């Protein structure tokens, strides 16, 4: 990871907190972009200047507007075509305007002519220093200040709330903000980055870090131009406020992404893994993003590697859905200790379930005492309360009477007629989010727990590997034996071996090595030797050796690697590489020839916390195979972390090495052994 970069969040004050605004291309004609923008900005309390070269009762130029308006104009909203944008932007900068929003499309995403328009705009930004949001964005809004720089109908009706939205797409910004409004969380700042020529997600995240109205952040990403900068900003923000993140790009959408943003979507799996490592709560879809962000506006759980969740439900069936969802995410529903159980037993009838979750049956007047008992249990770090709306008891009133929200976060889940749900939401305290449905409540509790785990990891010391000393690698490419020599030098175990050119040398090597041996084609240009018949295993007698040599020579082998066979065990694939967006990363998965087909792997950025390195095996679906499954060897996770750290040290000390892959890395009863290794020059990994 790169050294921390200077935060530029404060530079966005003229954009998000302007003293005055000018609309360039304002109009009063129905259907015009400038008309819609002008209508939205009508609520801005500090003055808006309308500029249109055609006049029509408006200022004909921004300089005239600045001179005549009486209020300093910090922000210009450009509602002009792409071809006219650079000129209009230059005029704004010349008049002293510090920031601009460019709504038009037709730039890099539109082909060669659009690229020319974009280059002209970029030149103005570079020359003048004006800050630019867009192009190709529907704008932004800051409801708490009455600033709605959006041409989307209804945006100006959004009410203030606690969630900051940072979206790659203006459309997604509005979609999420409308949903957050419906969910009762509201929006503090909603930003659609659009083309991202100048203002970027990391800068907006830094702005939100110091924004008093923002209690949680919802982040939407399509591509990542600056991986280290994004992770640093997320890390800084997550240290103070929770972040929920949705990454687009799981499927084959490259062409659609290019048409939308002018850039290819970055690696979905890598982006998700590294955002989580930086402290974000990573979600799977927009519904989960809204539920997570809404929940995270409550008080945060204390940092904990295994936080406990308490659940009290008025109906058993929905409670089972919630509990099932929580346990499937490895969340702990700890058994209540004796004081809590005894207190609950005196409150509820014997037919109800009195452990955790607590099923109250139809909740009654005793509900506040039940909530207080569960919330006071030392193993409970957050409390979820679910019920169907009914007149017998008010869930918000019960939570308030129990007083449990002063110690731990509390989330309410509810179902019922829409008007009754809104009544529950209106009755709830601001720090007690109300989510609709069992799954929504489970997602909210999962987000709180994920945030607690991330904060615990962030408090640990980062494992910074020492650079591997005195490596004389040459320029590459490197064959397997050379790669294994490097592994030997940094303490990674490999089988005993000999490199041979002639058949006589192979026979001699066989006599020096113990037990059955493997014969391999040795050629740096052949990365997958088994695909060309370049691997012979379990060779014992002279006849087998001779036959194996004949087959290897037929496969094109000039040099042959002879090495001792390793003990049986479970095979992993482990690699470290320089990701083109994020820099050094480690990848771990199930090894052997099926690794690519199974696509079961986990990633983390480097350097990393030791807990992240040791936790890599637990994030692959086949992790049960590594814990002694049916007599298999048990993986020493600390030893694995040492291997990853050693490989990271090689990358740190050899900038011309782009990737090191061990496949397989065998887990044996005697430890980890690298059976095959590939080391690739930097230029071949780009």
N, C-alpha and C positions, 0 to 999 in steps of 0.2 A: 504494500500500500504506500502511496506517495505521502510525503510530508504534508501536514495540514496547510491548506491554502487560505488566503485571506478572504474572509467573508465580505461579500459585496451587497448584503441584504439592505444596508442602510442607504445605498445608492438608489434604491427603488422608492424612496419617499416621494419624489416628484410624480411618480407614476401612480402610486396607490394612495397618496395623501396630498393631492395637488391643492394649491391655493386658488387656482382658476383653471378653466378648461376652454379650449377652442375646438369646435367641430369643423374640420376642413372638408368641404363638400356637403355642408348642411343643406337641407331642402325642406320645403313644405308640400311637396307633391306626393300623393299617396303611392305606396309601393316602392319608393326610393329608399336605399340603405341609409342615406343621410337623414331622412325623415324619421325612420324608426329609431336611429341613434339619438336624434335630438329629443324625441319623446321620452326615451329612457332617462336621459340626462336632465330632464326638466326638474327632477327632485333634488338635484345637487344644490346645496344651500349657498355655495360661495361664488356663484356666477358662471355662466356659460356663454361664450361668444360664438356666434354663428358666422361662418366664413364660406363664401361661394363666389368665385370669380365672376359669375354672371350677375352679381348684385342681388336684385330682388328684395331690397330692404336689408340685406346682410352686408357684413364687411367683405370687401373684395379681396383682401389679403390678410394674412396672419399678422404682419407687421402693423397694419392699420388697426387690427383688433387689439393687439397688445398695447398700442399707444392710446387707444380710445377707451379701453374697457375699464380702466381704473383699478383693476385687480391684477396682480402678477399672474400671468398664465404659465403654469408649469407643464401642463399636459395638453397635447393635441391629439384628437381622435380623427384619423384620416379615413374618409369614406370616398376615396377616389380610385380610379382604375389602376392596375399594376403599372402601366406605362407612364402614368403621371405621378407615381408615388415618390420617386427619388427627388424630383424637382420640388414637390410640395414639402417633403421632409427637409430639404436644404433650406427652404424658406422659413420653416419653423425654427430650425437651429439658428439661422441668422437673426431671427427676432428674439432669441434668448429662451426659447422653449426648451425644457430639459428632458422631456420624455414624450413618447408618442405611441399610439396604438394603430397598427395597420390592419384594417379589416379585409382588404381585397385578397383574392386568390390570384392565380396566374403567374406564380413565381417558379421556383425550382421544380415544383411538382408538375409543371405544365410543359416541360420540354425546353428546347434550345432558346426560344425567344423569352420564355419565362426566366430562364437562367440569366439572361442578359439583364432583365429588369432587377433580379435579385442582386446581381453583382453591383449594379448602380446604387441600390439601396445600401448594401454593405459598405460601399465606398463612402457614402455620406456618414454612416454611423462611425466608421473608423476615423474619418477626417474631423468630425465635429464633437464626438463623444455623446451625442444625444442617445438616450436609452430607448429601446424600441421593443415593444411587445408585438409579436406576430412575425410575418404577415399570415394571412389566411386564418384569422381567428375571429370568433364572434364576440371577443372582448373579455371584460372582467366586471366584477361588482364587489362592493364592500358595503353591505346593507346597513351596518351600524353607523356609517357616516353619510348615508343617503347618496352614495356614488354608485350609479348603475351605468357603466359604459358598455352596454350590450344592445345589439339590435334584435335579440330574441324576444318575441312577445311574452309577457308575463314575468320576465326577469326582474323588472322593477317592483314587482309585488313580493319578492322574497324578503322575509323578515330576518333580523339579526339572530345569530346563533353562535355556537362554539366550535364549529368545524371549519378549518381552512381546507379548501379544495385546490389541488395543483394537478391539472390534467393536461396531457399532451394535446388533446383535442378540445376545441371550443364546444363542440356538441356534447362531449362527455362531461365537461365542466357543468354545463347547464343540466344535463340529465341527472347527474349526481346531486347537484344542488337542489333541484326540485324534489328529489327523493328524500334528501335530508330534511327539507322543509316538512314534508309529509310525515316523516318519522319523528318530528318534534325536536330534532337536534339543531336545525338551522345552520346558517353559514356565516362565518366571520369574513372570509375573503374567498372568492371563487375566481380562478384564473385558468383560461384556456391558452396554452403557449403557442399553438399553431405551428408555423414554420420555424420558430425558435432561432431567428437570425441573431438576436442579441440577448434578450432576457431569457434565462434558462431556469430549469427546475431547481437546481441547487441554490440559486440566488433567491427565488421565491421562498424556498424552505428556510433560508436564513432570515428573511424578512419576517416570516411567521413565528420564528423562534422568539422574537422580542415583541410580538404583537399581543397586547394584553387581552384582546377579545378572543384569541384563539386558544382553545384548550386541547384540541386534538387535530390531526391532519390526515386527510385522505389524498393519497398520491396515485395517479394513473400514468403509466408509462407505455409508450409504443416503441421508442428507440432511445438509445443512450449515447449521445455524442461524447460525453466526458464521464467515463466510469468512475475514476478516482474522485473527481469533484462531487459527483452525486453521492457516493458512499460517505465522504467526509461530511457533507451537509446533513445527510440522514443521521449520521452518528452524533453530530452536534445537536440536532433537534431532538432526537430520541432521549438524550441525556436530560432534557428538560420537559418535553411534551411527547406524548405517544404519537406514533405514525403508523397508519395502515396503508398498505401498498398493493395495487393490482397491476400485474404485468401482462400485456397482450403479446401474443406470438407463439402460443403453444402449437397451433396448426400451421398449414401451408398458406400463409397470407402475405408473403413477401411482396408480390406484385401489387396487391391492394394497399399495403403499407407504403410502398414507394409512390403510388399515385396520390396518396393522401398527404404525406409529409415530405416527399422528396428524398427520403432516406430509408435504407433497409432496416427492418426490425432486428434488434440484437438478440443474442442467445437468450431464450426464455428461461431455460433451466439455470443458467449461470446468473442471470440477473436476479431471479427469485432467491437463489441461495445466498448471494452476496448481500442483497438487501436485508434478508433475515439476519445474517451475520452482523450487519451494521446496526441492527436494533429495530428494524421495522417489523410490524405484524403483517405477514404476506398472506393474501387471500386469493380465492379462486375465481370470483365473479363479482359483478357490480352489486348484487344483493348483499353478499357477505361484506363487501367494502362499506356499504352504508350501515349495516348492523355493527360491524367492528368499530367504525369511527364514532357512531352514536354511543356505544358502550364506553369507549375510551374517553369520552368527555367527563365521565365520572372520576372519582378519585382513583389513582393507580394502586394496584396491589403492590405490596412490598417486594423487593427483589428476592427471588427464590428459585432454585433450580427445579423444584417439584412443588409448586403451590397447590394448596387444597381448596376445593370448591364445595360449598354447602348448597343443597337444593331443597327447597320446601315447595311442595306442589299441592294444589287443591284437588287435582284429578290424577289418578294413577297412570292412565294411558299416556297423556301428554308428558307426564313426568318420566315415563320409560323412554320416550323418544329423546328427551333432553339428555337423560343419563347415558343412553346408548351413544349419542353423538359425542358427548364429553369423553367417555372412556375410549372411543375409537380414535380420539386425538391424544391419547395417553395422558389425559387429565385425571388427577386423583380426586375421588370422592371418599375422603377418609372416614372410617367409622367414628361416630361420636364417642367422646369419652363419657365415663360414668355420670358425672354431674349433669351433663346435658341430657343424657338418656333418661335419668331418673326424673328430671324436671318435666320432660316431654310426656313420660308415662303418666304423670299426674294430670296432664292437660287433655290428652287425646284418648278416644275409646280404644280398646284392645285390638279391634279388627284392623286398625290402620297400621302402616309400616313405620316404625319408630327409629330406624337407623338413618343412614344418609344414602339416598334421598329420604326425606320425611314426607310421607303421604298423609295429609290431614283429613282425607275424605272431604266432605263439603266444609270449607273453612268457616269458622264461627268467631265469636268474641275472644276466644283464647289465642287467636292467631298472633297477635303482637308478642305474647309471652313465648310462643313457640319460636318465632323469629329471633327473639332476644336470646333464647337458649342456644339455638344453632349458631347464631352469629358470635356468641361469646366463646364457643368451643375453640381451644388453642390450635386445632388442626385446620380450621376454616379461615381462609384468607380472602374469600369473596363469597357473596351470597346471591343466589338466584331464587326468585320467588315467582311462581307461575299460578295463574288462575283464570277461569272463565268469568267474565263480568256477571255479577249478580248483586242484588240489593242487600244481601246479608252482611257483607263486609267489604270495606274499601281497602284494596291492597296498598295504595299510597299512604292512607291513614294508619294502617297497621305497621308499615315500615317506619313511619315517623314516630309512632307511639313506642315502638320497640327500641328506638334510638341506636339501632345497630349500624347505621350509616356513618356514625362518627368514628368507628374503629376500622371498618373494612368497606370496600366498594359493594354496592347493592344494585342489582339489576332486576327490573320487573318484566315478566313476560305475560302477555294477556291476549285473550281472544274473546270475540263477542261482536254484537252489532257495531257498525262504524261509529255511531254517535256515542255509544257507551265507551268504546275504546278511546275516543277523543276526550271523554269526560275523565277517564283514568289518567290520561296523559296531562290534562290540565291540572289535575289535583296533585300530581307528583312534584316533589322538590326538584330543583334544577340539577342537583348532583345525583339524582336517581333516574337514569334513563328508562324509558318504557319502550319495549320492543314487542312486536306483534307476532305471536306464534311460537311454538316450541323450538323449531329450528333456529329462528332468529335469536332467541334467548341463549341457546347453546353456542351460536356463533359469537355472541357478545361475551359470554363467559370465557370462551376459548381465546378471544382476543386479549382479554385482561390477563389471562395466564401466560400467553405467549409474550406479552410485554414484560411481565414479571421475570420470565426466564431470560429474556434478552438483557434486561437491566442487571441481572445477576452475572451473566457472562461478561458484560461490559466492565464490571468491577474487577475482573480477574486480569492478571498481568499478561500482556501479549508475548507469545513465544517468538522471539526474534532470532532466527538461526544465524550462527556464525558463518561467514563465507568460507567455503571449502578452501583450505590452504594449498598453495603450490600445485595447482592443477595444470598440467601441460597437455592441453587438449588438441592443439592444432585447430585448423579451420573446419574439420569435418568434411564429408559425412563420416560417421563412426560405425563400425560394425559391432556386433553383439559383444565380442570379447573386449573391445576397447571400452564400451559402455559399462561392462561389468568391472573392468579395472577401476573405473571412476567410482562405482558403487563400493568396491573394496576399500578405496582410499578414504571414504567418508563413513565407514563402519557398517555398511549394509552387507549382510551375509550372502554369499554366492557359492555355488558348488565348485569344487576343485576341478581344474580344466587344463587343457593344452591346446595351443593353436598349431595346426599341422598343414604342411603343403604336400608332402609326398605320402604314398601309401605306407612306406617304411616308418615314417614319423608317426602315422596313426597307430601302427602296430606297437611301436615303442611306448606311445602315450597310454595305450590300453594296459600295458604291463605296469605302468607307474600308478594308475588309478585303481581304486577299490570298488568291488561290486560291479553290477551292471552299469553300462555307460550309455550316454546319448551321443549320437553323431549329428552334426548340424552343418548345413551349408553356411559358409561365412562370407557374406557379401553385404556391404552397407547399402547397396541399392535395392536389396530384397527385404522389405519390412515384414512380410507375412510368409515365412519360410514354408509353413505347412501347406500353403496354397499351391506351391510348385513342387511338392514332394521333397522338400529340403530338410526333413527332420526324421531321424531314425532313433527309436527309443528302446531301452531294455536290452541292449546288445551284450551278450555274454561270451560265447565261444568264438574261435577263429573263423569258422565257416559263416556264422551270422555277421561277423565283422566284415568279411570279404564281400558278401552279398550286399550289405548295406552301403559299402563304399562304391560298388558298381552302380547302385541306384542313385547315389548322391552325385557321382560324376555325370551320369546321364541327365541329371537335373541342372547341370551347369556348375557344379561346385569345383572351384580351383583350390580354395583353402577350406579346411575342415576344422570345426571345433569339436573336440572330444572332451566330455566332462562326466563326472560321476552323477548317477541318478539320485534325486533327492527322495527323502521319505515321503510316504503318502500323506495327504492332508487336503485342505480346502483351498482352492485357488482364487485369488483376488487379482484385480487389475488396479494398479496405482500409478498415477501420472501427475507430474507437475508441468505446467505450460504457461506461456505468456499469452493470456487472452488479449486480443487486439483492442478490446474496449476497457477492460478492468485491470490488466496487468497480471502478475503471477497468481495462479489458482492451482488447487490440488483437486484431483478427481479420483474417487474410489468406487469400485464396483465389483460385481462377481466376475471372476477372471476366466481365462481359457479362451477357446475358439468361439464360444457362444456369447462372449461379452457384448459385442455390438448388437446382436439380435435381441438379447434380453433387455438391453438399455436400462438396467437397474444400477443406478449410480448416485453418488452424493458428491457435492462440491463445497469448497470453501476457499475464500481468498487468502492470500499469503502476504505478510505474516498473519498469524491467527492466534487467538487465545488457545492455550493448551486444551481447555475443555472442548473447543470446536474441533481440534485435531483428534482427540480421543473419542469424540462423539460421532465422527464420520461413519463408522460401521453401523451405528444405531439408526442411521437415516436411509439405509438401503433395505429393500423389501426382504432380501435374503439374510437379514442379520441373525436370524435364529440358527443358521448354519454355522455361525462363528462362536456359538456359546455351548459347544459340546453336544450338538444335536446328534443323537444315535451314535455316540462314541467318537464323534469327530474331535479333533484338537480344539482347544479353547484359544481364541485370539487374545493375545496380550495387547490391550489397547494402548497402554503407555509405550510399548515397544513400537507399535505402529506409528504413534505420534513422533517417535524419534526418527523413524525412517522418512516420514514426510518432511520433518525439519531438516534432515540431512540433504534430501533432494532440493529443498528450497534453498539451502546454502549453496548448492552447485549453481543454481540459476543466479543467485545473488553475486557469485564470484566469477561467472562466465557469461557476460552479456550476449555473446554470439550463440549461445545455446538457447534454442527456442522451446524444446520439449524433452522431457525424460519420461519414459514409460516402462514400467515393470509389468509384464504380463506373460506368465503368471507370477505373482508374489504368493508363495505357498505358505499357508499356516500349518505348521507341523508341531508335533509334541516337543521338539527341541527349539522351537522359535520360528521366526520368519526367514524365508530363503527366497532370493530373487532368481527364478529359473530362466527368465529371458529378459532382455533389456534393449530398449531402442533409445538412442539419443539423436535428436534432429537439430540441424543448424537453424538459426533464426530465420534465414531467408526462405527456408522450406516450409515454415509454419505459418507464413503470412497468407 
